[in-house]
Amino acid sequence: MQLGTADQAARLIGDGDTVLITGSGSGMAVPEALLAAIERRFKEEGAPRKITAIHPVGLGNRGDELGASHFAHEGLLKRVVCGTIVDAPPIAKLAMANRIEAYTLPQGVLSQLIREIAGGRPGLTTHVGLNTFVDPRHQGGKQSSIATEDLVELVERDGREWLFYKSFRPDVALLRGTTADEDGNISHEHEAIFGEMLSMAQAVRRCGGVVIVQVKRLAKRGMLPAKSVKIPGNLVDFVVVEPNQMQTYQTFYDPSFAGELKTPLTTFPDLPLDERGVIARRAALELRRGAVCNIGSGVCTGIGLVAAREDVLDLVTLTNEQGLTGGAPANGLDAGAARNYAAIVDQPYQFDFYDGGGIDIAFLSCVEIDHTGNVNITRFADRLVGVGGFINISQNAKKMVFGGSFTAGGLKVAVENGELRIVAEGRHSKFVESLAQISFSSKNAREGGQTVLYVTERAVFSLSSDGLTLMEIAPGIDLQKDVLDRIPFEIDVSPDLKTMPAEVFSDRSLGLHARLQNEPLPMHPKVKALLNH
């Protein structure tokens, strides 16, 4: 292992290299100092040129200056392959302007594919992505017209369709840890996630590339407990120390994000009773005792705060795709981290669990919904977002709960006396005749017998055999004017149309703790039979 500066590390990247980058969203495990150094070198020397950047999760603070945005220069970046692109708006602009080759593939697929590369395998065969925009019969994950190479193939095995994601050859890994010892062993005691750092290091090492790790501090040889080492020193070539390394872009260090301690539930942020709060509160009513749940980004991150306030974090298991199990996934710019979690695993293993049907209930945001119940979150109007773990999660959960405001673009609501009032209607309906891209396939859901709900601040819909069925309406909302007239297609209205529970529209408790505590605890049939014997 060689110790050096970030500017020296930037010189280890050559023209045309394929670079794996760890991290998630707003700074979690992102090697920010290394990315900034690469940008500095390019501005000063015009090198490296035409690199391919691959990162399973979005990188950036949704501004112009951090994360993958460092690569948004003509000539520096040839291609980006990532799960989410919205975190780096300048990269999204280059893709929309057709100045770079851009692909967005499922986060779990990229995470698992890197592990396949580490093992010398030709690619990843999976059902994830079938009948969505990732399917080569649709866009194949391509987000710019100059992206012409097919990274995904449709294959058939034993009479069943699968998608085959091709392996690639990485040249450099840019990773992050907390501590490096003199032998290059890397620990992650202050990190909020593990990601797929070990797989990235192994994949690059197998391909003869260079592994660079940014850390906060150095330790003497032999001082790191062996079980704390996440990346063995034999996989590390170059280490850069950045003492001011932040845990996320907005949090220097939160011990609960690191799993160092658990914080009292009273310290969790409050959730405002606006449209986002109403959606999160109504969606949280779908929680069941013992259910393993995924809490996605966006409006659904509020469900973790609701669960904390209702004191049910010990009665359900909330997870996120970054590898955290238990506790409450964080919200806002810290989404991807979690507080008071019980366990943390590498991201590829979390997606193995997800893809295998391990999620009982998933809560994800939605942007557009068509007449069949398909959902789009990836590309709409003039925005390129990407898909993150959305497809892995939504395609495999036993029950899917989508959350999103009924309209967008200026929507303002007020909760008064237990009723919802529309103060200003949004300019754009979330319900549309057709989608630019399919992120969630209602065809897959129907064929798999999946239960699907769509929760908005004013109405709740279910997926039926023919499309959408209106199941609930908020108190104070006019069915015709505020709901049916704002949907550009016919929907069924349940003959048993209900009013959304009144407690959703107040600061009072939802009564979740009492209800879940009285529900039977799920138990494996063999265990149940044993105990009843």
BELTA-V323457 format. One record per helix or strand of 3 or more residues. SS is the DSSP state (H for helix, E for strand). FROM is the first residue (numbers start at 1). TO is the last residue. If there is no record, write none. Layout:
# BELTA-V323457
ss: (SS & SS)
from: (FROM & FROM)
to: (TO & TO)
This chain:
# BELTA-V323457
ss: (E & H & E & H & E & H & E & H & E & H & E & E & E & E & E & H & E & E & H & E & H & E & H & H & E & H & E & H & H & E & H & E & E & E & H & E & E & E & H & E & H & H & H)
from: (2 & 6 & 18 & 32 & 51 & 67 & 77 & 89 & 101 & 107 & 123 & 152 & 160 & 172 & 179 & 197 & 210 & 217 & 226 & 229 & 233 & 238 & 265 & 275 & 292 & 298 & 317 & 332 & 347 & 361 & 390 & 399 & 412 & 419 & 442 & 451 & 459 & 468 & 479 & 492 & 502 & 512 & 525)
to: (4 & 10 & 21 & 45 & 55 & 71 & 82 & 96 & 104 & 118 & 126 & 157 & 166 & 176 & 181 & 206 & 215 & 219 & 228 & 231 & 235 & 241 & 267 & 284 & 295 & 309 & 319 & 334 & 355 & 365 & 396 & 403 & 416 & 424 & 447 & 455 & 463 & 473 & 486 & 499 & 505 & 517 & 532)
